Amino acid sequence: MIREAQGDLVLALDDDSYPEEADSIGRIIPFFKHEPKLAVLHFPQRTDEYPYTLARTNFGREGATRSFANSGAVLRRSMYLQLPGFEPRFYHMYEEPDYALQCVAAGYHVLFSPTITIRHHYVSRARDEIRIHHRHARNEFWSTLMRCPLPFAPGMIAWRVFSQFRYACKRGWSWVVREPLWWFQALAGIPLCLRRRRPVSWAGYRRWLALP
């Protein structure tokens, strides 16, 4: 849809999210006019998934980040077309940090701003936490394989696998015994990832890692 769009700014929302402010578009556009290297602008969300956010009024300071949520963000199309963009095989997990990495490594900015807020409704029904975890872990593995430069890629991949396993251990044995499921999925995707591999510079990768 980004490639088919006619305008240069694309507002990304979920089917259950929307800006709360009536003048949100007017608040967004000046950011891109004043910052030519701004690739993604994203906003705080009031969501039923985290009830404490529903009455929150202070969402923190504006600043650069290494990820964003597509349920409330604006992407500059002209920059998106210069980069690999969202990886289709990810489907629905980790596409945002992977794209943010591409942007930061290319010298562009991903900016969080509380200039508007997003109301995001959330229904926990039919959400399988383990499946979501597996997809996130697998896609993180694939992103590292495609973007991290040598000789650092093997070490970063090992760290990613360890970190995800450590998270599964915190969730209990029912998670630990199912952890190999995503390992096999990740291994099966290695040949395609190698064909699609477009590593960024190590300086760019480190710059992205250092962001909150």
Secondary structure, DSSP 8 states (H G I E B T S, - for coil): -TTT-SSSEEEEE-TTEEES-TTHHHHHHHHHHH-TTEEEEE--EEETTSGGGTT-------EE-S---TTEEEEEHHHHTTS--S-GGG-SSSHHHHHHHHHHHTT-EEEE-TTS-EEE----TT--HHHHHHHHHHHHHHHHHHHS-TTTHHHHHHHHHHHHHHHHHHH-HHHHTTTHHHHHHHHHTHHHHHHT-----HHHHHHHHT--
